[in-house]
Amino acid sequence: MRNDRSKCGPEEDGPTTLSRRKLLELAGIAAATAALPPRAVIANPFPSMDKTGQGVSPVMDKLSTYMSEASGRELPDEVTEKAKQHILDTVAAMISGAQLVPGRAALQFAGAYGGKEVSTVLASKIVCGPIEAAMTNGVLAHADETDDSHAPSQSHPGCAVVPAALAAGERFGISGAHFLRAVTLGYDIGPRFTMTLGGQQFEAESHWSTHSISPLFGAAAAAGCAARLNAVQMRFLLGYTAHQSSGLGAWNRDTEHIQKAFHFGGMTARSGVTSALIVQSGWTGVEDIFSGKDNFFEAYNPHADPAGLTEKLGERYEITRTNIKKWPVGSPIQAALDALEILMKQHPFNANEVQKVSVQLATDEAAIVNNREIPDICLQHMVAVMAMDKAVTFSSAHDKARMKDPATLRVREKVKLIPDEQLERLMPLRVAIVELQLMDGTHLAQRVDNVRGTPKNPMTRDEIVVKARDLMAPILGASQCANLIERVLGLDRVRDIRELRPLLQPA
C-alpha cells in the first residue's frame, strides 16, 4: 500500500506547472461559479452525467439511480410487512436500551449537548438536531444485544438505519410509507457493502469492522432517501459516506458495551445522517468514489468486485434476510438457547438435575461469548439462567448482579463451551450443538442450524409483538406501548412520521 503523501495536490506522470494565465483562467471560473445561486449549482451540476451516467462507472450509475428513485417506489407487500417488523423491533431496542449503561450515557450526552429541536430522542423528553438524535438513538438501539442482525454481511443494520431514517424523516416531515421505503433502502444498501468486501473473512483479515461499514452506508442511504436526494446527490452522499467509513475490530474488547454501542449504531447513524444533510444543503464532491484513483475498493479490498453492490438490487430485499432475535442476548448465544428450549419441552428437567452441559459453537463465535463480563453476551451465564428459569427475559438477561449469585454460579460451573472448527466452516450460519448429562444418567442432545428469527425459521408478527411489549411496557406503560405497536404496524397509514413523537416519549 502506498502511503506517500508528501506531494500537495494530485500526482501526475511528470512535473506540473501552472502559468500566470492559467491561474487567472481558473480564478475566473471559480468566481463565475460562486456567483451562481447555490441550489442551481447543486441541483444538477453535471446534467449529462445525471441523465446518462457518462463519466461514472456503471455500478455507481445503477446504484445512485436506484437509491434516488426509492422514495417513490412501491414495495412488495411481504417486504413492507418485514420493514414494519424490523422497525418495531428496533424501536423496542431503543426504548429498552434507555435504562442500560450505554443508553444512559447517550441520553446524558444528548441532554447536555442540546441542538435545534427537530428530531426525537426516544424514551426521553429530549428533542434535538437530527445528527445528535441519530447518534443518541443509535447508541440506544445497540445498548445491548436486542437489535436485529444480518448474517451474510456480518452486521446489525437496524440500530443505524432506523435511527437515521427517523431523524432525517422528522427533519423533512416524510410520511410513514416514505419512512418504510427509506428503511428498506438502508437495509438493501448497507449490507451489500460488506458482502462485496468479503463479509466475515474481510473483517478477520483486515482488522476493519463490518459492524461499522455496513450500517454506516445503510444509514446514509436511508437518510438520503428521506431527504429525496437525486441521483447525482446520491453519488455525492456515497462519496462523503466512504470518507467517513471507519471502525476497528477492537470493539470486541469493550467490557461496558458503550464504545460498542457507538461503533455499531451511534457513530454509523450519525455519520449517515451527516452525509445526507450536507449534500441536501448543497455540498458537492467526488462523483464516483468506487472507481478511479484512490477509490473506496482500492482502500479496503482491491480484489473485491464492485458489481456486488448492485447484485439483484430490486429483486432480493436484504431486510427479508435479516434476523430478528427471539432472545435478548448476543447472536452467538441464540442457537444454544433455542436448543435448550427444545430439550426442555422434549424432556422437562430442573437445573439441579443437570450434571454437565456442553455447547459447541463456531470458533469465532465462541470467542465472542466465552465467559464475558456482560451477562447478555456471556454464554455460560445465559445457559445457566435458561436452565434455572426455563426462559430468558430482557430483565434476566441484564441482571448483572446475578453473575455473582452463588446458585447461578453453581449451575454455570457445569457449562462447557467448545469451539468447533467444523461449525466455523458453516459461517455465517450460526449452528449450536448442545448436550446435557443429567444426574440420573440421561443424555440429551440437540443441534440447531436455523435459529428462531432467521429467514429459514422466522418469528411470527405475534412473537415480535410479545418481544416488543416485554422491552417497552416497563418504560412506556402498557397502554402507550400498545398504541405505539399499533401505529408502527400501521405505518403506511401515517401521514407525517412526526406524529409518532408523543408515543416514543414517556408520558
N, C-alpha and C positions, 0 to 999 in steps of 0.2 A: 504493500500500500504506500502510495506516495504522499508524504506529509509536508513536502517543501512548499511553504507559502511565503518565501522571502520576498517574492515579487509583489508589488502592489498593482492590482488590475489584472486583466486577462492575460494568460500566457499565449504567445504566438510562436510560429515556426522560426521567426527571426526577430531582430530588434524592431521596436515600434517607435516611430517619431511622429509628433503632431506639429504641423506648421501653424504659424500665427493665423493664416487664412482659415485653416481647418478649424481651429479653436473658435474663431469668430462665427463660422457657419454653425457649429454645434451650439454655441451660446444663443444664436438667433432661433434655432429650432426649439431650444428649451424655453425661451421667452414666449414664443408663439404658443407652445403647448400650455404654459402656465396661464396664458390669457383666456383659455377656453374654460367654460363652466365645468366644474369637476364631474358632474353626473354625465355630461356629454362625452367626456373622455372615457369614463369607466363603462358606461352602458354598453358600448361596443367598440373598443379601441382598435380592433382588427376585424372589420366587417367581413372580409373574405374568409378569414380563418373561422369566424363564428358560424358562417353558413356552410362552408365546405370542409373545414378541418385541415386545410392546407397549412403546412408549417408545423403541425403537431403530429405525433405518432398515431397510427390507427387505434391503438389501445386507449390513449388519452382522449381521442376524439369520441370514441364509443362510450367510454366511461363517463366523461363530463356531460355528454348529451343525455345519457340515461339518467344521471343524477339531476340534471336541470328539469327534466320532464316528470320527475317522481311526484311532485306536489299535486299534479292534476291527473295522475294515472290511477285508474280503478284497480283495486286489489282483488284477487280471488277470495271467495267467502272464507275458505279454510285458513287463508293467510291472515285475513282480518281477525278471525277468532283467535289465532295464535298470538297476534300482536296484542290483543286485549289481555290475554292471559299473562303474557310476559310483562306488560305494563303493570298489571295488578300485582304480580309477584315482586317486581322491583319497587313499586311504591310501598308495599308491605315491608320490604327490606329496609327502605329508607326510614320509615316511621319507627320500626323496632330498633333500628340502629342508633336512634337518638338517645337511647338510655345506656349505651355502651361507651367505653372509654374513648374510642376514636370519634364516635358521634358527638359526645360531649365536648371534645376538643374542637371539632368542626363548628359546632354551634357557638362556642365561645369566640372563635375567630370571627365568624360572621357577625355576631353581635357587636364586637369591638371595632371591626373594620368598617362597617357601615356600607355606604354606597347608595346610589339613587334607587328609590323604591319602585322596582319594576317586576322582579321575579320572586316567587315564593320559596322560602326555605321550609321544608316540610317539618312537621312535628314541633313547630315553634311559631311565634308571632312575628318573626323577622321577615321583612321584605327588603331586598337589596338589589344591586346591579346583577344583570344576567351572568356575567363572568364569575362573580363571587358566589351567586346562588348555585350555579352549575358545579363549582368546586365543592361547596359545602354538601350539597345533595349527593354528589358522587362519593364523598367520604362516608356519608350516612348509609348509602346503598351497599358499600362493602365494609361496613364497620365490623362485620363478621363474615361468616361463610354461608349466608342465607340466599344470596342472589344467584341468578342463573349462570350457566357456563356453556361454552361451545367447544366440544372436544376436538374437532378437526383443526381448529385454529389455535388451540391451547390458550383460550382467553375467556373473559367474563364480559360479554357485550353490554348487558343491561345496565350495569352500575355506572356506565359512562353515557351510553346512548340515550336512555330515558331522561336523566337529569339535563343533558344538553338540549334535547328536543323540548323539554318543558320550559327551561329557562329562555331559550330563543323563541319558543312558541308564545310565551307570555309577552315577550318584547314586541312581537308582531301581531298578537291577537288572532292567532290562527284557530280554525275550527277543530273539533275533535277528529273528524275524518282526515284532515290535513295532518294532524298530530300522529295519527295511526300510520300514515304513509311516511312521515319523516322517520319515525321509529323503525319501521320496516326497512327503509333505505339504509339506516345506520347499521342494522344487523347484516344487511347484504354486503355493504362495502367494507366495513372494518375487518371481519374475519377473512375476507378474501386476501387481504394484505399479508397476514402471517401464514396463511395456507400457501400463498405463492412463494413466500420466502423460505418455507420448509417446515413450518409448524414446530413441533417439539424438538426435532433434530436441530433446527436453526437455533433455538434458544439454548440447547445444551452445548452446541459447538461454538457459539459466538459470544455468549455471556450477555447479549441483548435480551430483552424481555418481550415475549409475545403478549404478555399480560398488560403491557402499556401500549405497544404499537397498534395492535388490533382495535382496542376500544377507542383509542385516540382518533383514528380515521373514521370509525363508526360515529363517534360523537360529532366530528366535523361535518360528515355527510348529513346527519340528522339536523344539525343546526343550520346548515346551508340550505336544506330543503325547507325548513321553517322560514328562512329569510327569502325564499323564492329566488335564489341566485340563478342567473342564466348560465349557459354552457361555458362561456369564456370566464365568467366569475368562478364557476366551479373549478376550472383549471387553476386559477389563482389560489382558490381555497386549498386545493390539494398541495400546491407548492408551499404555502405557509404551514400547512399541517406537517408536511415532510420535514421542514426545517425544525419544527417543534418536537418531532418524534424522538423519544429518549426512553431511558429506563433500563436498569440492570437486573440481572437475576439475583442480586444481593437482597432483594425483598424477602427472600427466604429466611434471612437471619433476623428479621424484625420480630421481637418477642412480645410486643404490646399491640401489634396489628395497626398502629397509627400510620406508620410510613407505608405499610402495605395497602391500607385503605386509600391513601393519597395516590400511590402508584397505580392501583387498578382503576379507581373511579374518580378521585378528586382532580388529580393532575390532568387526566385524559379528557374529562368533561370540560374542565376549564379551558384547556388549550384548543379543543374543538370549537367551542363557542367563540373563543378569541378569533380563530381563523375566519369564521363566518361573519362576525361583526365588523372586522376591519375591512374585509373585502366588500361587504354590503355598504360600508361607508365611503368606499371609493378607492381603496388601495389596489395597485396593480403589482405585477411581479413576473417571475419566470412562468411561461405559459405551459411548458411541458417538463415537469420535474422528473418524469420517468424515462426520458431519453436525452441524448446529448452528453456533453462533458460534465463530469462530477454529478451524475444523476442519482436518484434515490437507490436504485438497484446496484449501481457500482459501489455505493457506500455500504450497503447491508449484505447483499449476496449477488455478486456478478454472474453467478451461474443460474439464477432464477429467471424464469420466462415471464415477462410482464403480462403476457396474454392470460395468465391465470386470474388477473383482476377482473376480466370480463367473461370468464368461462360460465356459460349457462346463466348469464345475468338476465333476469326477467323470466327465467324458466325454473331455476332452483332457488327458492327463497330460504336464506340461511336461518331465518327465525324459526322455520319448521324443523331445523336440525339442531336447535339449541335446547339444552336440558333445563328443566325446572326441578330443583331439588325437593324431594319429599322430606328429607331430614335437614334440620338447620345446622349442618356440620359441613366440614370440608369435603370436596368432591371425592377424594380417595377413600373416604370412610363410608360413602353411601352404599356401595355394594355389600360391604360387610354387615351393615345394619339391616339391609334387605334380607340377607341370608339368615341372620339371627331371627328376624321376624317370621320367616318361613319355617324355620326349625321349631320355634315356639308353638306355632299353630299345628305342626305335624306331631310334635311330641312335647307337650307342656312340661316345663321344669322350672324350678326356683334357683336363684343364684347360689344358695348354699348346697345345692345338689351337684354343682359343677366342680369337677376335679381339675380340668385344664381346657383351655381354648387356644387353638392356633388359627391364625389368619394369614393367608398368602395373598400378597399384592405384588404388582409390578415393582421393580427395584426403585425406580424414580419416585413412584407414588408412595412407597413405604418410607422413603427418606423424608418426605414432606410431613408425614403424620406420626413419625416414630417418637413416642414419649415427649411430645411438645409441651411447652409451658402453658399454652392456651387450651382450655377444655375442648372447644368445638373442633380443634384440629389435632387432637391427641387421640389416636385410635384406641390405645389400651384403655384410656379413661372412658371413652364413649361406649366401648363394648361392655365395660363393667356397668355403666349406667343403664344400658339397654337390658342387660341380664337381670339387674336388680329391679328396674321399674317396668320392664316389659314394653317400654315405649321411650321415645326421646322427644321432648318438647323444647320450645325456644328457651324456656326458663331453666330446664335441667341442663341444656347444652351450654349455658352461660353462667352456671353456678361455679365460679372459680374456687370458692371456699370448699366445695365438695371434693376437690382434688386432694385435700388433706384429711378428709374424713376417714377414720380407721376402717370402717366397714367397707367403704368403696375401695380403699387401698388393698384390702384383703382379696377382694374379687379381682382387682386389676393385676395383682401379682400372678394370677393364673393365666393371664392373656399373653400369648407369644406372637409376635409379628415376624413373618418370614418373607423376606424379599425374594421374588421369583423371577429369574431371567426369562423364562419361557412366557410368563404373563407380560413381561416388558415388551416382548416382540408383538404383542397384540394391541399395544397402544396405538391410537388414542382410545381404544375400547378399554374401559376400566373394569377389570374382572376381579372378583374376590372368591377365594375358596376358604370356607370356614369349617373347621372340625371341632367337635366338642366331645370330651370324655366325661361322663357322669360318674358319680361315686359308686353307683351300682354296676358299673362296667359297661353301660350302654354307650355305644359310639354313634354319633350323629355327624353327618357331613352334608354341606350344601354349597354348590357353585352357582354364582350369579354372573351372567355375561351381560345382560341388558338391565341396567339399573332402572328402578321405577322413576319415571320422569324423563327418560331418554326417548328419542324418536321411535325406537322399536318397542318401548314399553311406557307409553305416555300416561301422565296423570290426567284424570278427567277434570272438567271445569269445576265440579263439586269438590274434588280433592284440593284443588288450588284455592278455592274459596275457604275451605276449612283451614288450610295453612295460613292464608292471609288474615283470617279472623284471629287465629292464635297469636299472630305477630302484632296486629294493630289494636285490637279491642282493649288491651290493658292501658293503652295510652289515649286513645280517642273516645273510649266508651262504646258499648255495644250498639247503640242507636246510630251514632255518627259513623261508626265502622261499617254498618250495614248500608247506609246511604252512600258512602264512598265506593263500596264494592259495586253497588248498582250503577252508579254513574260511570265508573271505569268500564264496566262491561257493556255500557250503552254509549261509549264514546262517539260512535258515528252519528249520534243524535245531538251532540253538544255543539252549540253554535260558536262559542268562544272558550278556549281552553282555560281562560282566567276565571271562568265560572266555578272551577273546581277548588279555588283557593280556600273558601271557608271550610271545606271538608278535609283539606290537607293540614289545617292548623288546629291545635287543640282548642276546644270551646272555652 
